[in-house]
């Protein structure tokens, strides 16, 4: 189970992303979502937006850095657009399958 502190960080990250992209779908996944994290574990976030380009990708990574820095976490992001998520090769990948099965939707 995810710690209370990590839930607060997830909420903060999600809130900042939703300020700009209200339709963003966000999941936390990996060891922090499973509650198996150690002090050195990163915090994995999976984000799906209607469209993605370099500028948006950079903006998301900047938010991850800011929220992570403020909370003593390294936040890593996986970012896909809706078409890639629903119909592209990633839609059949094991990482997406695992995120949907084990991830925590924000």
DANOR-V804314 format. One record per helix or strand of 3 or more residues. SS is the DSSP state (H for helix, E for strand). FROM is the first residue (numbers start at 1). TO is the last residue. If there is no record, write none. Layout:
SS/FROM/TO
SS/FROM/TO
This chain:
H/4/20
E/25/29
H/31/34
E/43/49
H/54/70
E/75/81
H/82/87
H/89/92
H/94/102
